[in-house]
Every structure is written in C-alpha cells, then in structure tokens.
Amino acid sequence: MSYLQKAKDLYQMVGQGQLLDAFEKYYHEDVVMIEATGAARNGKAENREYEKQFLASVSLMNDGGVTAITSNEETCVTMVESWMDISFKDGNRMKMEEVAVQTWKDDQIIRERFYYNMGG
C-alpha cells in the first residue's frame, strides 16, 4: 500500500469516528507530533493521552473532511489539508482547519507537523 493510500485510509477512519483506532494503526511508537506553535509531543504514549483528552472535550463532531491530500512516495511524506466542525462540552463550537505534514517510517507516521491559524 502506498503512503498516499495509507493517509487516505487514516483520514477515512478518523471521519468514521475511529480516531484512536487510526492512531494505533498508523502512528509509530517513537512518533513526534509538532503543533503550529512549535510545541512537540514525543512518543506514542504521550500523544495517545493527548488524543484521548481531546476526544473527552468533544460533545459532537458536526462535520469534517479532507480538502486536499498528496504524497511524495520517494521521501515517505504525505500532506493532508483537512477541517473539522466541532462542538465542545464547554459549549464552544469551532471550525478547525489544518495542514498536516507526515513523515513515515516502517509504514507508520514517525513525525507529524501541524500548520494552522491560531487566530479566532
């Protein structure tokens, strides 16, 4: 399976409400996830906990999707532009748009950098 196909499958799983299953399947034990601020989370355990806390804050996933997706198979890199319309348990609702640049190793994501607008 190509990296492009893996990235498409990952986001299809997320779109079906299987975020944690997709995380377990497609993220490397040594993954580093870097936010737009530059803050990094190291290792699968730390990132798994972050994802669980995020999901615990969500009351409803209203909508979402992938706007664009591409890959460079030679360098093992995929890039995904996506969005989510989320209602949170605190009453806030937000449309989140981001680009994720993913580097793959051993058929799993070893590094993921997010780019998004921090403004309201």
C-alpha positions in Angstrom: 0.0 0.0 0.0 1.4 3.4 -0.9 1.8 6.2 1.6 -1.0 8.1 -0.2 -3.3 5.1 0.3 -2.3 4.9 4.0 -3.0 8.6 4.5 -6.4 8.3 2.8 -7.3 5.3 5.0 -6.2 7.1 8.1 -8.4 10.1 7.4 -11.3 7.8 6.3 -11.1 6.1 9.7 -11.0 9.5 11.5 -14.0 10.6 9.5 -15.9 7.4 10.7 -15.2 8.3 14.3 -12.3 5.8 14.7 -9.6 8.3 15.6 -8.0 6.2 18.3 -8.1 3.1 16.1 -6.4 5.0 13.3 -3.9 6.3 15.8 -3.0 2.8 16.9 -2.7 1.5 13.4 -0.8 4.3 11.7 1.4 6.0 14.3 4.9 4.8 15.2 5.9 4.1 18.8 8.5 6.9 18.5 6.2 9.5 16.8 6.8 13.2 17.4 3.8 15.4 16.8 4.5 19.1 16.5 1.9 21.8 16.8 1.8 25.1 14.9 3.3 26.8 18.0 6.3 24.5 17.8 5.3 22.6 20.9 6.2 18.9 20.5 4.8 15.8 22.0 7.2 12.8 22.0 6.3 9.1 21.8 3.1 7.2 21.2 2.0 7.1 24.8 2.1 10.9 25.3 0.4 11.5 22.0 -2.3 8.9 22.8 -3.1 10.6 26.0 -3.4 13.9 24.2 -5.8 12.4 21.7 -7.9 10.9 24.5 -8.1 14.3 26.3 -9.1 16.0 23.0 -11.9 13.4 22.4 -13.1 13.8 26.0 -13.6 17.5 25.4 -15.8 17.0 22.3 -19.5 16.7 22.6 -20.3 16.5 18.9 -18.3 16.2 15.7 -20.7 18.2 13.4 -18.8 17.7 10.1 -15.4 17.4 8.7 -13.4 16.3 5.7 -10.2 16.3 3.6 -9.7 19.3 1.3 -6.5 18.0 -0.3 -4.1 15.1 0.1 -0.8 14.3 -1.6 2.3 12.3 -1.2 6.0 12.1 -2.1 6.5 8.3 -2.1 10.3 8.6 -2.6 10.7 10.7 0.6 7.9 8.9 2.6 6.0 12.1 3.1 2.3 12.8 2.9 0.5 16.1 3.3 -3.2 16.5 4.2 -5.3 19.6 4.3 -8.4 18.9 6.5 -11.1 20.5 8.5 -13.5 19.7 11.4 -16.6 21.5 12.7 -16.6 20.5 16.4 -18.9 21.3 19.4 -17.1 21.1 22.7 -18.5 20.1 26.1 -17.8 23.6 27.3 -20.4 25.0 24.9 -18.0 26.3 22.3 -18.2 25.4 18.6 -15.2 25.7 16.3 -14.3 25.0 12.7 -10.7 23.8 12.8 -8.6 23.8 9.6 -5.1 22.5 9.3 -2.4 21.0 7.2 -0.6 18.0 8.5 2.8 17.0 7.1 3.6 13.4 7.9 6.8 11.5 7.6 6.5 7.8 7.5 8.9 5.0 8.8 8.1 1.3 8.9 4.7 2.0 7.4 3.7 4.3 10.3 3.9 8.0 10.9 7.1 8.9 12.8 6.8 12.7 12.6 3.8 14.9 12.1 3.8 18.7 11.9 0.6 20.7 12.0 0.1 24.1 10.4 -3.0 26.1 11.3 -4.1 29.6 12.1 -4.0 30.3 15.8 -6.4 33.3 15.5 -10.0 33.1 16.4 
